[in-house]
Amino acid sequence: GTLAQYAIVPAQALQVFPTSLSYEDAASLPVAAVTAWSMMQPFAGIKSGDTVLALGTGGVSIFALQIAKMNGARFAITSSQDDKLARCKKPGSDITVNYKTKPEWEKEILAATNGRGVDIVVETGGMATLAQSIACTAPNGRIGLIGALGGRPEQQPNIGGLIGKNISMKGITSGSRKMFGDLLKALDVTGTKPVIDKVFSFVEANKAYQYMLDSEFIG
């Protein structure tokens, strides 16, 4: 919501970004990246050896992938397009599943993890995918409920697994200014760059919106 050449904001709302990042890099961070950081770090407490699952290949999911790799974790991701899944392997995705050709994708995730399941789920599908996410989450796993891109399910999902597996679930909107600062330090130290699919000029804003609507991008 800041499509402007100039804006006046409170000083305490700003962050100084490191010189290792470009303006384009920095512009991609405040919403998607901080949301992923808030979910993966303060809530889920990601650590080396964890396995993380993200649904879809949008900004939050790809930033989650990068944060997972910073922490030495394995990463699984789903998409309806094989070419997107292939592109996700470059930043380090270990497990890829096409949910259109494999509608019972939770079984694919379980098979890829030797039946154990994943430790952390970046749940962007909402109630339409939650039951499947719970089904492939390992005992004592964590699910961050970030979005509802999957629409509404035909019936209420079975959430009994939350109790049976002692799963923690939390709604995630975004993160704090401090979390943003921690994220910037992590990106700088590790030399991690955001995955930016395409850059548009200011006057091409409508084309950028259309590009997002066409959903051909990752990151």
Steps between C-alpha positions, in 0.01 A plus 500: 500500500790741454485564128646849527822677411511671840344415833509636855524235772600498868875451546441207734326319215819490291790258473844560354584221261858374445704603197510136390137540390373711210194723522309236304613233747398713798161588350406132487560440872259688732192283447581157355847456651415628848188281505710195413762595761235554769357158428827308463704656780305635801208260459636179347855528638654348188827314550745291305353163406138617489287435193280788384202489262365803315188505286537690173791696358411859593708747697441361848570142390823585319626714787418207730711282271792739530467527879489120523822474303665763724426269793608172346147363460344286226224657295193369319277710276182449299377661179258428217775558241801276443707784355458699820602200706810459285590865561463448876783249497755771425455682835512162672164322512559133583147362443255620233141386446250602232169516687301500176638169374532367857184628675578288806828687531525437875570133420785607271648712780473212745666263252783748440560526876492122560157529664614742770352821359625857521588706804372836373221590256469842336124472448384749235204299372282538808211272590498342154843345555529492880388138543768382256761717671411347837514151347862544388623686810725306736421466872573825687505687168408865448254643248497872421161593353588790272240516224188353346593485132342157463147628547237326712483121543181313417491385860679598817849353518581227748726668756515209743864451406586825678430322827617153407838627381534783754529750213530873568314733261503878492350767277776716348445845350845656479778585744636778715761762419749304713431186298564701184834612643594141586406389148716772343799391709450138399478588130813713524707244689403209275509700176146388418319693227121505452368303203357774279325366193473827309546875556257758359546874471280733705280585202448128426317436828186375321711250304652382828156440648395307190819293519407404856143416397632272225691313774797410285757622751683346791628697799 
